[in-house]
Structures are given as C-alpha cells and as structure tokens.
C-alpha cells in the first residue's frame, strides 16, 4: 500500500492501531503510523523539521497535522503543514489547507482546501510533483477545488 521508499527513509516507531480512538493532541518523534482515529492535533516533537507521519487507508485525523514527511491514504480534517513532502495516495481525503515543499498527488486523491507551496531555504522554483500528467499546475488547483 505504501511505497518502500516512503517507509524506509525514516523508521516508524509508533503505531495507533485500527479500532483505537485518541481524543487529544499527540506529539511524536521519529515516525508515527495511524491506522485508528485521532481527534486532536498530531505534531512532530521537532516541529516541521523532522518526523514522518503515515495515515493509512483506515486512519483518520480530525485536527492540525505537522511533520516533515507526510504520507496520506486515509482522511485528515484540518490544516496540514509539511516541511519536506506530502504524498497523497489514491484514497486520501483532506479537508483543509495543505502547506508543502514537495507534493506527490495520485489520481483519486481529494483536497478540499488550498494547496500552498512553501519554498525551503535551498529550494528553487517548482516543488510540485504530479503522479498523473497535467499540463498546468492551475489544473491541479481547479481539480482540488472541484473535489
């Protein structure tokens, strides 16, 4: 379900399992995988400077999300801030603005919000990576709004 590249870059040390619901904010370090539901903010302890968060097809977050690397196959209802990359798998659903440096969005993923490019210190133009061919970045924004 997730690419080997995504899971091998940083170790996933913590898991919120299927059927588990956590009410309250979560702060993690390293890597976290969510298969259950979190009703609260999910943030990396080092802010957006490090940390990998994976939200599986079964996972859901109702609150703000902050991490360096974010892989979404489930649902997020809240703003997203990723200092490195956001990977939106085909069944990803985000209701909120997505702030990113690099974006990988597969066909079928839906963002009901604004995509906001946040350049890094050593980043040139661009930062948008499309899984499917699209003639213009404006097409992505229009598709996300039509969602």
C-alpha positions as a printed Julia matrix, in Angstrom:
147×3 Matrix{Float64}:
   0.0    0.0     0.0
   2.84   2.43    0.77
   5.99   2.74   -1.28
   9.13   1.17    0.13
  10.89   4.49   -0.39
   8.47   6.31    1.92
   8.69   3.82    4.78
  12.43   3.16    4.51
  13.51   6.83    4.74
  12.59   7.13    8.41
  11.75   4.49   10.95
   8.13   4.19   12.06
   8.48   3.56   15.8
   4.91   4.21   16.97
   1.51   2.9    15.88
  -2.06   3.88   16.64
  -3.91   0.71   15.74
  -7.19   0.04   13.98
 -10.16   0.47   16.3
  -8.3    2.89   18.57
  -9.62   6.43   19.05
  -7.48   9.02   20.79
  -9.04  12.28   21.93
  -6.4   14.96   22.49
  -3.25  16.27   20.87
  -0.36  13.94   20.05
   3.31  14.86   19.87
   5.64  12.23   18.4
   9.28  11.92   17.43
  10.76   9.87   14.63
   7.88   8.19   12.87
   4.21   7.5    13.58
   1.65   5.42   11.7
  -2.06   5.99   12.32
  -4.49   3.18   11.5
  -7.09   4.39   14.01
  -8.64   7.8    14.71
  -7.12  10.86   16.37
  -9.38  13.73   17.43
  -6.79  16.41   18.05
  -3.6   17.82   16.58
  -0.78  15.49   15.51
   2.62  17.16   15.58
   6.22  16.05   15.45
   8.18  16.98   18.59
  10.76  18.8    16.47
   8.02  20.71   14.66
   8.19  20.5    10.9
  11.97  19.97   10.88
  11.79  16.19   11.1
   9.46  13.3    11.58
   7.42  11.07    9.32
   3.69  10.56    9.69
   1.79   7.85    7.82
  -2.01   7.83    7.83
  -3.22   4.53    6.37
  -6.48   3.96    4.46
  -8.09   3.09    7.81
  -6.65   6.11    9.61
  -8.22   9.5    10.29
  -7.1   12.73   11.95
  -9.52  15.46   13.0
  -7.15  18.32   13.72
  -3.95  20.03   12.62
  -1.12  17.89   11.23
   2.57  18.96   11.3
   5.52  16.82   10.17
   8.41  16.9     7.74
   7.24  13.95    5.63
   3.56  13.02    5.41
   2.03  10.03    3.62
  -1.78  10.06    3.49
  -4.03   7.24    2.33
  -6.8    7.98    4.84
  -8.58  11.17    5.97
  -7.5   14.47    7.52
  -9.97  17.13    8.6
  -7.77  20.12    9.4
  -4.78  22.09    8.14
  -1.64  20.24    7.03
   1.93  21.56    7.27
   4.8   19.52    5.81
   8.29  20.98    5.57
   9.54  18.32    3.15
   6.97  16.31    1.22
   3.31  15.36    1.2
   2.38  12.11   -0.55
  -1.35  11.75   -1.26
  -2.3    8.18   -2.11
  -5.36   7.44   -4.32
  -7.85   7.2    -1.41
  -6.51  10.24    0.5
  -9.11  12.82    1.59
  -8.05  16.15    3.11
 -10.48  18.86    4.19
  -8.18  21.77    4.95
  -5.31  23.78    3.52
  -2.13  21.87    2.64
   1.21  23.65    3.08
   4.04  21.74    1.38
   7.51  21.99   -0.14
   7.03  18.99   -2.46
   3.74  17.31   -3.33
   3.01  13.91   -4.83
  -0.69  13.5    -5.57
  -2.05  10.31   -7.1
  -5.23  10.08   -9.18
  -8.24   9.81   -6.89
  -6.8   11.85   -4.0
  -9.01  14.77   -2.95
  -8.04  18.04   -1.27
 -10.91  20.29   -0.21
  -8.8   23.33    0.57
  -5.94  25.37   -0.79
  -2.57  23.96   -1.83
   0.08  26.37   -0.54
   3.65  26.0    -1.77
   6.16  26.84    0.97
   9.68  27.06   -0.5
  12.58  25.89    1.62
  15.9   27.6     2.08
  17.63  25.73   -0.75
  14.62  25.21   -2.96
  14.28  26.74   -6.39
  11.11  27.08   -8.4
   8.69  24.21   -8.52
   8.11  21.78   -5.7
   5.03  20.3    -7.33
   5.28  16.69   -8.45
   2.26  15.19  -10.15
   1.7   11.45  -10.31
  -0.51  11.89  -13.38
   0.29  14.14  -16.31
  -1.21  17.59  -16.03
  -0.48  20.42  -18.45
  -0.55  23.19  -15.79
  -0.43  23.49  -12.0
  -3.67  25.51  -12.27
  -5.4   22.29  -13.38
  -4.44  20.69  -10.06
  -5.89  23.6    -8.07
  -9.1   23.53  -10.1
  -9.43  19.76   -9.61
  -8.79  20.11   -5.87
 -11.47  22.8    -5.57
 -13.98  20.85   -7.68
 -13.33  17.75   -5.46
